[in-house]
Amino acid sequence: MNETHFVYIADVYCPWCYAFAPIMQRLAAEHPDIPVYVLGGNLISEAITLAEDAANSPGLTDFWREVEHASGRSLAGAIAAVEQGRDIRMSSPGADLVLTALKTLAPGHELDQMVALEDVFYGQGQDLFTDETIAALARRWGIAPDALMDAVQSRPVEEAAQEAHARAAALMGEIGAYPSVFLVRGNKRDAVSRGYVHYETVAARLEDAMRDLGVDMDPGESCSWHGGCTVGRHRR
């Protein structure tokens, strides 16, 4: 692992992560010399269907429309899936296994792989765990569908996903704020974002971090919804 790198922590079922994806892609494109390592979240720790989730959260689609309004990114696929009553399974640990398998079989593309998994749900309103979806993801990165399915079910991938989850939890501390972005340089790490923030805020915090003017966020502090951030720009 490169000494200087980004750690991007996101959850496939986090709408703010889906909204933040273009910002993270822009950061990666603007800093091609800094690799991005992606860790999955644990937002939906117990498997549930979308219908069950919507029944448990009556304002779910209204919340997603708030995310659309705040970020400017459409979540039309997921909203339509709720309104049409599509049978979709949801599991963050299960999504982590798919992400880890993709990272293992087609390394060097993990940011795009995470974005693709998020798009399956929020963009397309589809079930990540169908044979058709797995096959499409495999072909996108030149993997045989059977090889991807075998990897998802393998013990090494399960262990790697568990290790990644433990690392994400250690980085985020007591508050699991998705998405989170850290700039890591050796033993030094700066929280560039904890929660959804707009590009300008993230870019400013990254600039400060690179100039050693950034501050590590206390685990009890985080960026808020709609782009607000409780930690300003000031010296350590």
Secondary structure, DSSP 8 states (H G I E B T S, - for coil): --SEEEEEEE-TT-HHHHHHHHHHHHHHHH-TTS-EEEEE--SS-S-EEHHHHHHH-TTHHHHHHHHHHHH----HHHHHHHHTT---EE-HHHHHHHHHHHHHHSTT-HHHHHHHHHIIIIIT---TTSHHHHHHHHHHTT--HHHHHHHHTSHHHHHHHHHHHHHHHHHHTTS--SSEEEEEETTEEEEEEES---HHHHHHHHHHHHTT------TT--B-GGG-BSS-S---
